[in-house]
Amino acid sequence: MHNNSSKLQAQFVIDNDFEVEKVSDRLFGSFVEHLGRCVYTGIYEPDHPTADENGFRQDVIDLVRELGATTIRYPGGNFVSGYRWEDGVGPKQERPRRLDLAWHSTETNQFGLHEMVKWLRKVGGNELMEAVNLGTRGLESALDLLEYANVPSGTKLSEQRRANGADKPFDIRMWCLGNEMDGPWQLGHKSAEDYGTLAASLAAGMRQMDPNLELVVCGSSSHGMQTFGTWEETVLSKAYDLVDFVSCHAYYQPHDGDMASFLASGVDMDGFIRDAASTIDATKARLKSKHNVYLSFDEWNIWYHDAKESKNPEGIGNWPVAPHLLEDVYSAADAVVFGDLMITLLKNADRVHAASLAQLVNVIAPIMTAPGGPAWRQTTFYPFSITAKLAKGGTVLEPKLDSAQVSTPRYGEVNGVNAVAVRGADGSVSVFAVNRSLEAEAEFEIKLPAELCGSSEVKLDAKTLHDDDMFAKNTLEQQNRVTPHTNETATLDPQSGSVKIALPPVSWTAIHIQ
């Protein structure tokens, strides 16, 4: 590691001519699962002072809009592998209470598909990404759900939807064929062989009803799964031409206090994406297919798996409703790693066409609520909201980065600074950068494209998220302890066309040049 007196040097060249890919809006998706307090006392709390006539918390809706989340994956997650979608439609007083085996809880079914669609309409400009149960169910149930949701009228299930208050179809375009079916923890876990066969038959059947669906097949639940690679290969060999996406899931946390490796988590995510993409390419070549399959990174986040918050309730007589589960409180360092993961997704925008931050409220989430009380932003809220605001509708430019290295026990020598540039729809350029070093400040120089040089009209705005205590957190008592601040060190020399900025150790920065 570097000593305190040394500074990291990093240079970044932006060239407008070398484009990687347009940024898909779906890269800024999130995830609402029936888990803990994500739904109940998260987005839905009829008794809350801000609740509307549907029971939706308006304070949460306001924060979701500010966050900039787009596609919402629903209703799980592990939860979906035991879920009967019919339980969540129709008159609320007639909906059954069921055991949820995934999270050892009771599901009241007071919130279901209709409520989700209404909630998304209220948030505005969002898309629903629906997951189907391939754990305890299969083709028939998925076709029933598709008919209920997407057929305009004239059949038993479409008329049932209309009777339940939705005259027009929901027109759900994006569907997940099960969840983490490679994981032994999954209810109805299957081998790659069995899952691939089932997914292919499901995809073919769903397309007979609605040919233009976009279908996501389960990839590996983490880069470290023993079946990683062979799972994707087996599943894709059966379903390649019938699906549009393979899912990737990844969660990061520090192991044994190793913060240096934790800060370089983006290196692992980048490797995961490259490895999964090469399996797609190999399968495409082997099948001589002309069809393209992309990655849907539909679960990603920081998650302290072994914290007490992540321990399920236990006991045959103990099935609480909406218990406090997975309520990680994020530090400044967590937000920096989170920002680095977003940079990694953007750098791979040519392969990753959709992504879902898991999850949206209370459960490993950027937004926290107190039942009956306030809602507030976690530290991770800011890298997401600022990146979404500046990068949506933009184009990723090929990164040319030269950075001094830092050493990590897990990944060896890695770039001390990681960065990506996005040209906005308005022609402005945004650079997102992290300093992964624990001690050294980084001197970061950005060479701008010619069209941004030589003009005195160029405006520069730089926001940095950093705290001298990298373990500082935003809590109910101190909701704004960690927030981004204007980085006063940022200077622009229009003649040489370069921006210079100091990035503090363990920091995330967004630089907007227009």
N, C-alpha and C positions, 0 to 999 in steps of 0.2 A: 504493500500500500504506500501511498505517497505521504511524505511528512507534511506537517502543517505549513511549512514555509513555501513548498512548491505549489505551482499552479498548473492545472491541466490546460493544454492548448487544444483547440478544436477549430477547424475551418470547414465551412459549408458553402458549396457553390450551387446556386440556383440557375438552371437553364430552362427557359420557357419552351424550348424546342423539343425537349425530351419528356414526353408525357408517359406516365405509368398507366393511369386509368381514371375515368370519371369516378367520383366518390358516390357510391350508392347510398341513398337515404337510409336504406335498411341496415347500414353499418352502425347506425345509432339506435338500434332496437334495444328493448329491455324484456323483462320476463316477470309475469305474475303467476305464481303457483299457489295452490291451496296448501300453504305451509305456514305454521306459526301464525303471526299477525300480519302477513302480507295483504290478505284480503280483509279479514274481519279485524276492525279497529285500525286497519291500514287505509285501503281505499274506500272501504265500506263500513260506516258506523252510523246507523240511523239516528242514534240518540245524541250525536255530537252537535255542539252549538253551530257549526258551519254546514251541517248536513243539508242536502237539498231533498226534494220530494222522493228521490230514488234511494236516499240513504247514503249518497256519495259525499265524502268530505271535500268541501270546496277548497280548504287550505292545501290539501294534498294535490288536487287538480291544478291549482295555481303553481305549485312547485314542479309538478310533472311537465307543465308547459314550459316553465323556465329551464328545466333540465334539457328539453329538446328531444326527448325520447320519441322514436318513430314506431316501428313495428313492435307489437307486444305479443310475445309467445305465451300461450295459455292452454290448459290449466295446470300444466306440469311438463317436465319434471317427474320425479319418482311417483308423485301423487297420481299421475294419469294412468299408470299401469294397473290400478285397481278401480278406476273411476267409471261409473255408469252415467253417461252424459244426460240421459233422460231424467235422472234424479234432480237435475238443476234447472228444469223447465216446468212451466205450468204454475198454477196457483201456489203461492209460497206456503200456505197453511197445509197443503197436501204433500209437500216435499218430504221425503224420508230422511231421517238421521242415519248416517252410516259410519262404520269404523273405517278409518284411513290407516292401513297397515304400514304405509311408507313412513309416516311420522308419528305413529302410535297416538292418534288424536281422533276426535269425533268431528265429522263433517256434517254441518247442519243443512247444507245445500240451499241456504237462503240467498246465495249469490251463484249464478250460473251463466250460461251462454247469453241469454237476453240481457242480463245485467251488464255483462262484459261489453257487449256491442253498444249498449246505451252509454256506458262509461266512456268508451273510446270516442263516441260521437261528441260527448260533452267536452272531452279534452281537446278534440279537433285535430284533423289531419293525420290520424294514425291508422295503422293497418293491423288487422288481427291475424296472427299466425297460430293456427289451431293444431294441437297435438291430439292424436288418436291413441286409444288404449290397445296396445298389442301385447300386454302382459297377461291379463285374464280374458281378453276378448280378441276379435279378429276381423275378418273381411265383412261379415254381415253388419256388425255394429257400426263399422266405419262408413259403410254405404248408407246406412240409416241416417247417421249424423250428417253426411254430405247431402242427402236428399232433403232432410229437415232444413239445413242451412241455406242451400244454394238453388233448389228448384223453385221457380216462381210460384206455382200454384197447381191445383188439379190432382194432387196425389194425397194419400192418407197423411204422410208426414209433413208435406208442405202446407197442407190445410191446417194441420195441428199447430204449426208455427204461426200461421195467420190467426188462428183462434187464440193463441197465446200472446197476441198483441203485436206481432211483426208482420205487417201486410207484405212488405217487400222483402226479397231474399237478402241474406247477409252477404252473399257473394264473397266468401272467403277464398282467397287465391292461393295462400301458402299453407301447406299442411306438413306436419312432422309425423312420419310413420313410426310411432312409438318413441320411447325415450331410453337411452343408455342400455339398450338390450344386451350389450356386451358385458354388463356389470353383474357379478354374482349376487349383489344386494338387490337387484331389480326383481320385483314381483313378476314371475313369468319369464325370468332370464332364459335366453336361448343361445344355442351355438350359432356361429356365423353362418353355417350351412342352413340351419333351420330358419334363422331370421331372414337371411337373404331370399330364400324361397317364399316366405310369407310376405315380405316387403314387395317382392316383384309381383305376386298375385294381387296384393292390395293396390299397388300402383296401377296395374292394368285394369282392375275392376273400377277404381275411382275414375280413371280416364274414359271408361265406357260411358259414364254418366256426364262428366264434365272434362272434356279433352284438354282444356288449357290451364289446368291446375299446375302449380309449382310445388314439387314434392321433395321433401328432405328425408333422406335415409340416414339411419343411425350410423355414425362413425364411432371412433373410440372415445370412451369417457375420460381418458387422459392420455397424455403422451407416454406415460409410464406403464400403461397396461401391458401385461405380458403378451396379449394377443394383438397389440397395436401393429398395424401394417398388414398382417395376414387377415385380420378381421375385415379391413376395408377391401382388400383384394377379393376375398371370397364373396362378400356382399355385392360388390360392384360387378363381379363377373356374372351375377344372376340378374341384377336390376339396372345395369348401367344406362341403357337407352330409355328406361322408363322414369328415371328420376332426374332432378335438376341440381340437387345439392347433396353433399355429404356433411354431416354435422361433426364439429370438434367441440370438446368441452375441456376447460382448463381452469384450475384454481391454484392460487399461489399463497404461500405463507413462509415466514422465516423458519428454518429448521435449526434447532439447538442454538438459537441466538445468532446464527450466521446472517447478519444484516447485509454483508457485502454481496453474497450470492442472491439474497432476496431482492436487492436493488437491481440485479441483472436478470430478473425473471423474464423480461422481454426476449432475451436470448433463447430461452427454452420455447416460448410461444412461436418465435420466428422459425425455429427448427421444426416444430410440430407442423406448422403450415406448409413448410417446404416439403417435409416428408409425406404428408397427406396428399399434397398436390402431385408429387411424383408418382404415387400409387394411382391416382386418377389418370395421369398421362400414360402410364404403362398399360393400364386396362384399356384405355381408348385405342392405343396403338394395336394391342393384341386383338381387340374385337373389330379393328378397322372401322371404327365408328366415326361419324362426322358430328356427333352430338357433343355438346360441351357440358361438363358437370363442374359446379363451383363449390366453394366451401361456405357453410353456414356455421360461423363460430357462435353457436346459439346458447352457450353458457360460458361466461368468463368473469373472473373477479378475483379479489383477495378473499380468502376464507380460512379462518382459524379452525380447522377441522377438529382439533383435539381440545378446544376450549369447552368449558362446562356448558356454555350456551348451545353447543351442538350435540348435547346428549339427549336422546329421545326419552320421553316418559316411559315407565315400565309397569307391567302388571296387568293381568286379565281384567281387573276391575277399575283400571285407571286410564281413561281415554278423554283427556281434557279437550275443551273447545278452544281453538286459537291460543295455545299456550305460547309463552315467550320462548321462541326457538331461533337459533342462529342469529341472535341480535348482536353481531360484532360491532364494536364502536371503533371507528377507523382513525388512525393517527396521521400526522403530516407525512411520515415515511410511506405509509400505505397509499396515500394519495399520489405520491411521486411514482411509486411502482405502477399504480393504476394508470397514471398519465402515460407512462412508458408503454404499457400494454395497448393503449389507444394509438400511440405512435406506430407500434408494430402492426396493428390492424390496418392502418392507413397505408403504410409502406407496402403492404400486401394486397392492396385494393384490387389488383388484377385477378387474384385468386379468391379472395374473401368478398363475396357479394352480399353477405348478410351477417349480422352479429347481434347477440342479445346479452346485454349486461344482466347477470343474475345476482340479485333480483331488484325490484323497483322500490318497495317500501318495507321497512322494518327488518326484513330477512336479508342479511348481508347486503345492505341496500344504501343508496346515496341519500335517501329520505327517511327520517325517523319520525314517529308520532308517539305521543302519550295518549292513552285512551281518555277521551273527554277533554284532553288538553291540547297543547300546541304541536305543530309539525316543524321540523327544522332540517337544515342541510348538513350532511356529514362532510368530512374533508374531501371525499371522493366525488362529491357532487360537482365541484368546480372544474376539474379537468374535463369531465364529460360535457358540462353545459357550455363551456367556452369553446371546446373543440367542435361540438355540434354546431354552434352558432357560426363559427368561422369557416368550417370545412364543408358543410352541407351544400350540395349543388356545385362543388368545386372539382378540380382535377388535381390528382397527385402528380407532382413533378419528380422525375428520377433523382433520388438523393445521391449527391456526391459529397461524402463526408470523410474528413480525415481527422481522427481524434486520437489523442494520447490514450493509453490503455490503463485500466485498473485491474488488479488481480483479485480473483474470487476462488474460494475453495471448490465450488461446484462446477463452474463453467470455465475455469482458467482465466486467461487474459481476455478482457472484453473492452469495447469502446467505453471510455469514461463518459462521453457525451453521446446520446442517441437523439436523432432529429429527423423530421420529415417536413417537406414544404408542400403547401396546397395553394394552387391559384384559384381564387374565389370566382364566383360567377360574375362579379363586378370588376374583375381584372386585378384586384388587390392580391397580395401574397401574404400567406400566414406561415410562419415557421413554429413548429412545436418542438421543444427540446427539453431533455432531462439531463441533469448532472447526477451520475450514479455514484460518484465518489463520496465516501463517508467524511473525508476531511478537507479535500482540496477544492478551492474555488476554480471554476473553469473560465478561461478567457475565450469567448466564442465569437468568431468572426464570420459574417455571412456576406458572400459576394452576390450582389443582386443582378438580375437580368438587365440587359442594356436599356430596355424601355423604362426602367425605374431609375436610371442614372441621369445625372446632369440637370435634373429639374429641382427647383427650390420648392415646388408644390408638394413634394413627397412628405407624407405624414407617417409618424412612427409611434406605435403604442405597444408597450411591453408589460405583461402582467406575470408576476412570479409567485408561485405557491411554495413557501419555505417557512420553517419555524426553527429557531435556535434549539428548541427541544423537539427532536424529530418524533418523539412519542406523544406530543400534545394532541388533544382530541377535542372535537365539538360535542358537547353533552347538553342535556336538558337544562342544566344550570348555566353552562357557558356555551351558548349556541353558536357564537361567532369567534371562538378562540382562534381558529385557524382559517384564514381567508386569503385569497390572492391580493397582492399589493402591486402598485405601479413600480416597475424596476427602473430607478432613476439613472442607472449606469448606462442605459441604452443610448448610443449616439449613432447618428447617420451622417456619412460624408457623401453628399450627392455626387461630387466630382469623381471620386474613386469608385463610387457605387458600392460601398460596403457599410454594413451595420456592425458595430462592436458592442458587446454586452457581457457583463460578468454574471455568471450563473453560480449562486451559492452551492455548497455541497448539499446533497440530498434535496434537490429542488426540481420543480417542473415549471416551465415558462412558455407562454404563448406570445409571439411577436407578430404584430399585424402591420403590414407596410402597404400604404395606398397613396 
